[in-house]
Structure formats: structure tokens, C-alpha cells
Amino acid sequence: MNHMNDHNQPDQKFLSKIAFLESKQRETLMPPEALIRQMPIQKNHTLLDVGAGSGFFTIPMAEATSGMVYAMDPDRRMLSVIEEKAKEKGLHHIELIQEYIESLTMQHESIDFVMASLILHEVPSLKEAIAKIYEVLKTGGHLLCLEYEKDDKVTEGPPMAIRIPSDELERILAFSGFKIITKTRFNAGIYTVLAAKGE
């Protein structure tokens, strides 16, 4: 049996994980296109999707700008899914980065808009991750965080112990030099915080 080819076939478990992620996110959130339309993204902006997963936000982000869109995820297979989707849609300005946020080596002050969707509760150090994002953002650039509220009434989602309460996220963002623009609570216990890198 040729293991090489075998390795290139995405396994069923992985495919069902993607299907689950996408259907779950679609149920829980507003359509990603609608969310992106509400964001301060301009046609020529450079965007970064942190923990891009299967490209739930990467693809609509790429449709909203003619600038580069960086899709960052430590999982090579996730990035391959984004690559396929980008090909299908004829999007040629997505660059894939296989990396964890803490190890990101990207030019300082090179990004206009960062999306961090349902990823910050998984990072080893929230302060470090936020500091790294702050570093790569241009002054006046924006960060949008989507996270699960630490709310015992909402059991859907990751374990309570690893969730980030919205007030704690706001505190760390402010501590890191971000200015909080808006905070929104979605249904099913997800909130968003939009922050800007101050002058």
C-alpha cells in the first residue's frame, strides 16, 4: 500500500471536523460576509486572519479587499482547505502561513485589519498573543476578536475553564495599548470586541 498517496487523502474525521466547524459557526454567528461588511475594512487593506481554520472568514475577507490577505493556522491541512476554496473562487491574493500566533514573524506595522475568531481561548498566553497582534498592526489598524463568553447559562462551546470573559479580554486589550471601539454580544454566548491600535 502506498502510504504517500494515503497521506494526501484527507481523512474522514478531518473532513467531518471541517463540516462541523463551518455549520456550527454559521449557526452561531451572523453570515461572515455580513460581519465583514460591518468592519472598517477598505478596498486596499492588508488583512490577517489568525487561526484561520478552514477559511470561514478568510474567504469573505479576501472578497472585501484587493490587498494581501494572510491566513495563519498551525494546521497545514486547514490551510490546504483554504487554498482549494481560494482556487475555486479565483482569489489570488491569499497567502498561507503555517504558524502559531506567538511565533509569527511578520513585519511590524504591516497589517490594517486582524481577525481573531474563536482562537484566543486556545493560545498559551493571551497577553503574548495580543502583544504580537499589536506589533503587526499599523497605527490606526483594527482587531476584531470573537470569543465565547464565560457564561454558565451557555454550555455550547469550549469548556468554561478556558473561556475568556469579555471584561478580561477588554482589560488585556487596553493594557496592550488597544482602544476598545465596540463590544457586541451575539446569541449562543459569543461576543465580539472591535479594538483599534491607538496613535
Secondary structure by P-SEA (a helix, b strand, c coil): ccaaaaaacccaaaaaaaaaaaaaaaaacccaaaaaaacccccbbbbbbcccccccaaaaaaaacccbbbbbcccaaaaaaaaaaaaaaccccbbbbbccccccccccccccbbbbcccccccccaaaaaaaaaaaccccbbbbbbbbcccccccccccccccccaaaaaaaaaaaccccccccccccbbbbbbbbbcc
